[in-house]
Amino acid sequence: FGRGAQARYNPDVLASRKGLGIYSEMMQDEQVKAVMNFRLSSITSRGYEFKFENDTGLSDTEQADRIAFFDYNLCYLRGSFQDALNAILRGHVYGFSMTEKVYDTILFNERPMLGVIALLARDPSWFRFFTDKFGTLESVEQWIANEHIPIEIGKFIHYVRCPEEDRYYGQSDIRAAYRSWFIKDVTIKLYATYLERFAGGFAVASLSEASGISSAHPEYARLQSALENIRNLASVMLPAGVTLDVVMPAATGEYREAL
């Protein structure tokens, strides 16, 4: 077991500790999502064209014929070309993306041609990269449940964001926003709990000696349960010698301030 091939680790400490799913969770934040969508749209909204290098060696007619086929192939894609680009650009969110190329025969000018009919986005958390001790890629596996499926990397578009950080895993653009996002997420949850106190007050049950209720008494446990669920109760019957008070805050402007 110790001598077996081991998958290359992701140098992103956050992704290694919490998994790439943490970036999906961050993308549910309205600010993170808006900024990332604007960033990616600024890339995909620009125009594009196919163009050969000057030293291609192909005739002008051959270049024009190939470009015409490339344009036709994009129209033949399942979904839109913009959707395919967005799938590839998920590398900005996760650090890298894996997009599978699906080929089939396309009839172009009455000629059968091999073209790309779909670019399918795959979950990047499924993939493991195996390298030698020098960092050269040896194999790639797709891990789904307990299955480890070897794949041909040439059948995928492996887009890496910030390859200077890692040639295979890259680094997410929203990695730098994690601390701010985490503090915001925790603060909102705590603030919601704080506001809840102003909504219903704080219930206090007082036991007099006449009640005869001690911590070992069955009525004590029932009273505790009633207090824990008092927000869901429409009414409550109290034993003799027990009084219930609801302490309300002195100020009631917290909701207006929160809004």
C-alpha positions, 0 to 999 in steps of 0.5 A: 500500500505504501509503495502504490501510486498516490494522487497529487495533493491539491496545494490549496489548503482550504480545498484540501480541508473542506473540499472543492464544495466550499467554493460552490457554497461561497458562490451562493453568496449574492455578492460573490456570485454577482462579482464572479458572474460579471467577471466571467461575462466580461470574458465571454461577451467579447467577440471571437473569430477563428484565425490561422497563423501566418506560417500555417502553410495552408492555402487561403481556400483551405483556411477558409474551408476549415474556418467555415467548418469550425463556425458550423460545428459551433452551431451544431453544439448541444447547447450554446457555445456560450454555455460551453465557455461558461463550463470551461471558465468554472476553473476561475471558481474551483481553480481548474475545470474538466470539460469532456469533449464528445465527438460524432460525425457531422455532415458538412457540405455533403461531406462527413466530418468528425466534429465536437457535438457537446462539451460537457462540464464535469465536477472537478472534485471527481478528478485525481492527478497522478505525477512522478516525483518531478511533477510530470503527469502520468495518469488521471482518474475520475473517482465516482463513489468507489469507482476509480476510472482511468481517463484520457486527458486528451478527451477533456479540456483541462483549464487551469486558473493560476497555473503558477500556483499548481500546474494541475489544480491551479487556484480559485479566484475566490480563495482570497475572499474566503475569510471575508465570506466566512465572517459575513456568513457567521455574523449574519447567523448570529445577528439573526439569533440576536434579532430573534431575542427581540421578537419574543423576549426571554421566558423566565419560570419561577418556582416557589416552595408551594410548587413542591417541584425539584429537579428530580420531579417529573413536572420539572422535566415537562416544564423545561420542555415547555420553555424550550418549545415556548415559541411554538406553543399557543398556550401552556398550563402551569403547575401550582406555585409556578409563575411565567414571565416574559422579559422584553428588551427595553429598546424595540428599534433593532428590527428597524435598524436591521432593515 
